[in-house]
Amino acid sequence: MAVRQTVEPTLARSVRLDDGGVLILDRRRFPFERVWVRCATAEDVAVAIEDMVTQSSGPYFAALFAMVLAARDAANLPPADARAALDRAGARLIASRSTNNHLRKAVAVVLAEVDAAGPVAGADLVAAAARGAAVGDERYRSASRALGEHSAKLLPDGARVLTHCWADAYLIETVAAVSRLGKRVSFFCTETRPYLQGARLTAETLAEMGVDTTLITDGMGAAVLGAGEVDVLLTAADRVTMDGHVVNKVGTLGLAIAAHAFGVPFHAQVQAPDPAAPTAADVPIEHRAGDEVLHTLGVRTASDKVRGHYPAFDVTPPRFVTTIVTDRGPFAPDALADYQCFQDRQDYRREGP
């Protein structure tokens, strides 16, 4: 049956700003509990991001709203000092997760709106930061909608899709676009250890949206690909370099290699390739505490005689990638320079020679 269009899933709005701070749905406990963590300062938000309270696209929205908190805290400072305080808050947020560059984009869009307002302080500073957060929110959601539409067109009717982890905004918009096209899709989700994002976040969101969803362990991906049970490997990317390397949740590389071996296309989703990362060497790979892989949902799964190792992301070379799907459409991994050419053409048409 076709995907059933439902109400907006829970994770679509998992970060909120109110007068008392930033409220973040604790994804470490979702879907078993719906617990909101209140962050009163930008530092609180940075710590929540580091501690995995929010994941996938959540840190982007958390960083947007954290910059508003930073503006509130700096409102009584002279304009130059307030602007410096925002820089410090932004740097702290960016450093909280180094591999995904969405945090950098979130900080940049708020600072751009503040700078456009001129040297400001007080209520004007807070208002400018709030405008920047609103712009960043809509920009991200709009780009995700476009990306989802392009992705849906690549999925054949009846496609059996394997995914690993996944940025929820991309997931939600892809499924919504599939529904609008009247296509049928089903998903295999890897559990994504050690935080089980695939089991608790991706699979739950797909189920909320009425998608036929099957959960597998991380070690089963090659088996289902080899058995012919999967038509497409589709994941998000935390970052894509200009030479076509896909940086994503660790485990993506192994799935991409298996998909390549069995002739299954791999489509990687990212709103835009990163011009600040010409090659994979330009992307820092976050290494988290090895102790995290020794636990699952708070339960230790290995004795104290062993140690853990946790590179949180891996890098898939372009030869194992079929398509990079962006907000401007699909591109071959070796043709990402065309992404910027597309923008240049659009600017030329608007502004003229």
N, C-alpha and C positions, 0 to 999 in steps of 0.2 A: 504494500500500500504506500501511497505517497506520504511524505512528511506532513504531519498535522501541525498547522500553525496554531500556536498556543499563546497564552499570556507571556509577558516578558519573564525569562528565567531569573532566578534569584541572583546569580552572579553578575547580571547586567548592571546592577546598581549596588555594589558591595562596599562603596566608599562614599561617605556623605560629609558635608561641611555644615556645621551649625554654629550658633553663637558661642558654644562652649568648647569647640574644638573640632577635630576630625574624628568621625566614627568609622571604624573599619570592621567589617565582618571577619571574624577569626576563621580563616580557611583551614587552619590546622584541626579544627573541630567540626567543620561543616562536612557532610550534611547531617551528622548525628545530633548536633546542637547548633542553635542559631545564637551565637554570642557576639556582641559588638564590643570592640575595644575602643575606649575613648582616649584620644591623644590631644593633650592640651597645648603642646608646642611642636615646632618643626623637628626638634631633637627627638621627641617622643615618636613621631612618625618615622624618622630614620631608623630608630631602634626596632619599631614594629616591622619595617621592611626587612631589616637584617634578620630578625627572628622568624621570618616566614609567616607572620600573621596574615599578610596579603601576598598573593603570588599572581602569575600570569599577567594580565593587564592591570590588576589592582594597584601595583606600585606606581604606575603612571598617574592615575587619578589621585592617589594618596600624595604624591609629590606636588601636583598642582595645588591641592588644597593646603598642603603644608606651607607652601610659599605665602599663602594668604595669612596663615597663622604667624609666619615670620614678619609679615608686614604689620600685623596687629601689634606684635611685640615691639617693633621698631618705630611705631607711629609717633612717639613723643620725642624722637631724636631729630637733630637737624638733618636736612635732606641728604647731604653727603654721607653722614654717618649711617643714616637709615639705609641708603643704597649699599653701603659696604656690609651692613648686617645681612641684607638679602643675599649678597654674594656669598657670604660665609654659610648661610643656611642652605643655599643652592649647592655649594660644593659638598657639604655634609650629606645631602640627600643623594647626590650623584654617586658618592663613594659607598653608599649603603649596599648597592649591587652593581658591580662594575662591568659586567659583560653586556647586559641589555642597555642600549643607548636611549630607551624611552625616558628614563629619568632625566637625562641631559636635555631632551626635547621639552619635557614638561617644565623644567626650570627656565629654559630659554624663552618659551612663549610668555611666561609671566613676566620675566625681566624685560622683554621687548615692549610689553604694554606699559610697564612702569616707566621705562625710558622715553616712550612716546609721549607720556604725560609731562615730561620735563622734570626738573628738580622739585620733588613733592615730598610732603610729610603729612602727618596727621591723617585725617579722614580721607584726604585725596590719595595718599599712598595706599591705604587699604582698598579704596575703591578701584584704583588702577590694578592692583594685584588681583582683585576679584574679577575684574574684566578679563585679565589675562587667563585666569583659571577657566572662565567660561569659554573663551576662545579656544583654549587647548582642549577642553572637554568636547566641544562640538567638532573640532578639527579631527580629533582621534576617532570619534564615532563615525563621522562622515567618510573618512578614509577607510575605515573598517567595512562600512557598507559597500563602498566601491570594490574593495578587495574581495568581499564575499560574493558579489555579483560576478566578478571575473572568475572566481574559483568555481562557482556553481556551473558555469558554462563548460568547464573542463571535465565535469563529472558526468559520465554516461548514465542514462536512466537505468536504474537497478544496480548502480555501482555499490560494491562492497568495499568500504573504505577502512584502511588501517591508519590509526593515528597514535602519536606518542606525546604525552603531556598535551599542551595546546593553550594558546592565548585565548581566553574565553570570548573576547569581543570578536575575534576572527571566526571562532566557532559559531557563535550565535548568528552572526551576519551571513555566514555561508549557508547554514541550515535554513535561515529565513529566505535566502535567495533561491535555494533549491525548492522550497515550498512554492514560491511564486512561479517557478517554471513548471510546476506540476510533476517533478521527477520523484522517483523512488530511490532512496539510499538507505544503507545500513552501515553500522560502524563496528569495528573491532577496536577496543581501547586497551592499550597496555596500562598496567596498574601504576607505573612510574614510581619506583622506589627512590629514596626512602620515605618520602612524604605522601606517596600514593595520590598524587594529583590526578592521575588518569582515572583511578578508581573512584575518588571522592568528588572531584570537581568536573572533569570532562564527561565521564559517564553519567553523572547525576544531571548535568545540564542537558545533555542529549536526551536523557529519559524525560526530563521536564518538558522538552519540546516535542515529545512524541516520536522520537527516532528509535528504530530497532537497534538496540545496543548490546554488544557482547563484550565482556571483560576477559582479558587474558593476562597472564603474568608477563613480565618483561622478557623472560627467556623464550617465549612461545612465538615471537614475531616471525622469525625465519621459517618456523614450521608451517604457519598458516600461509605464508607467502609461497613456500615450496609446494604446498598441497593444492594450490590453485584456488584458495578460499578468499583471496583478496584481489581486487581489480586496480586499486590505486592506493599508494601511500601518500597521505596528506598531513603535513604538520605545519605549525607556525615556525618562525625563526626569530630568535632573540636579536640576531643581527645577520645581515648578508653583506659581504664585502664586494667591492666593485669588480673583483675578478671572479665572483661567483661562488665563493665559499659560504656554506650555510652553517651558522653557529646556533646551536639549539641545545635543549636539555640533553644531558649525557644519555646515550643509548640511541640517539637519532642516527649516528654514523653506522652502527651495526645494522639497523633496519634498512638504511639506504643501500648499503652494500648488498644485503640479501635481496632487496627489491631489484637492484640492477642485475644480479645473478639470475633471477627468475623472470626477467622481462616485464616487471611491473613498474609503471611510471611513478616517479616521486615528484610531487609538486610541493614546493616550500613557499609559505605565505609570509610576506613582510610588507609593511606599508611602503617602504622605500629602501633601496640599498643605501649603505652609509658612505657618503663621499669622504668622510674622515677616516675610513678604513679601506685603503686601496687593496690590501692583502690580508690574509688571515693573521699574519704577524702583527698587525695593527690592532687586534682585538684582545684585550686582557681576558683570560679565562679564570673565572672565580673558582677558587678552591675553598670549600667549606670544611668545617671540622670533621675529621674522620670519625669521630664518635657518633655523628649523626647516622651513619650507615649501620651502626651496631644496634639501632633501635627502630622499631616500627610502631607508630602511634603511641609512643611513650613506653613501650615494652621492649626490654633488651632482648636481642635475638642471637647474641653471641656471648661467649664467656669473657671474662677479663683477661684471658690468656692471649687474646688476639687484638689487633688494632685495625682501624678502619682507614680507608682512603677515599676521598670524595671530590674529584673534579666535577663541578656541577654542570658543566657544559662540554660538548665536543664539537669538532669541526668536520663537516662533510665536504670533501673536495668536489668541485663542479662536475667532474666526470661521472659522479653518481647521482646527479640532480637533473631531472628532466626539464622542469620549469620553475622559475621564480615568479610567483603571482604577486603583483603589487596593486596599489590603488589606481595605477594608470594602465593596468592590463598585465598579461603574461609576457615574460621575456625569457629567452634562453640564457643560461648562466653566463655564457661568453658574450652576451649582447647587452649588458646592463648599462653601458655608456649611453645606449639609446633612451634610457629612462630620463636622463638629464636633457638629451636632445628634444625629447617630447615636451618638456617644460619650456625649453627655449623657444620652440615653435609656438606654443600657446601664448607666451609672453609677447612674441613678435606680432601675432595676430591681434592681440588686444591693443598693443601700443603703436604698431605700425613702424615703418623704417625710420 
